[in-house]
């Protein structure tokens, strides 16, 4: 069984009207597979939301369901379409 790790990523994006804004995303990688000492990054989606608590709750949900990395982009799309920012 694969041992996936779910992490929150942090980025700084530029928004024309407001300037720089910190946003958060999700990275999922397999902790059992390492390449030359680096984390084997299976999937990463940056800049999902500037709302850290919302992303932390989303990450917890992904962990509870054991989401496979291949499904991350679709689940992020569904998450964004169900949220109002």
N, C-alpha and C positions, 0 to 999 in steps of 0.2 A: 504494500500500500504506500502511496506517495505521501510524503510529509511536507505539506505546503505551509509556507509562512506568508502572512498577510501584513503589509506595512503601509503606513500612510506616508506619502511623498509630499514634499513642499516645493513650491515654485514661486517665482515672482513674475507676474505678468504685467504688461502695460495696457491700461485702458485709457482711451483717448480723453474722456471727460474727467477722469479722476486721477490719472497718473498710475503709479505702480501699486499693485495690490497683491497680497500673498494669497495663493490658492493651494488647495490640497488635492491629492489624487491617491490612487491605490496601486501598489505593486504586489504581485504574487509570484513567489519563486519556490522551487523545490529545494528544501533544506538538505536533502540527502545527496544531491548531485552538485558537486562543486567543480569549477573549472579553474585550475591554477590558483586556488585560494580565494576566488571571487564567488559571490553568490550567483547561482544559475538563475538569471532573471527569465521567468517564463512569460510574464505579461505585465505591462505597466500602462496605466492611463493617468496622465497628469492633468492638472488644472480642471478638476471636476467641479469644485466649489470653493468659495472663500470662507465657508462656514465650517470651522474645524469640528465642533460637536456633532454636526450632521454627518460629516465624513467618518468620524469615530464610530457613530452608531451604524453607519453603512458597513464599515469594516467588520464590526462585531457580527453583523448579520451574515456577511460572506463567510466568516470563520465558522459560525454555527452550522451553516448549510454545507460547509466543505466545498465551496465553489471551485471548480477546476479552472485553471488559467484561460483555457480556450474560450470560456463563456464570459469572461470579464467584460469585454467591450459591449456585448449585448446587454448585460445586466446594468452596466453604467448608463447606457442609452435609456433603458426602461426607468432607471432611478431618476435620471434627469427629466424625463417626460412626466414623471409623477410629482415632481417638486415644483414649488413656486419660490423663487428667490427674490 
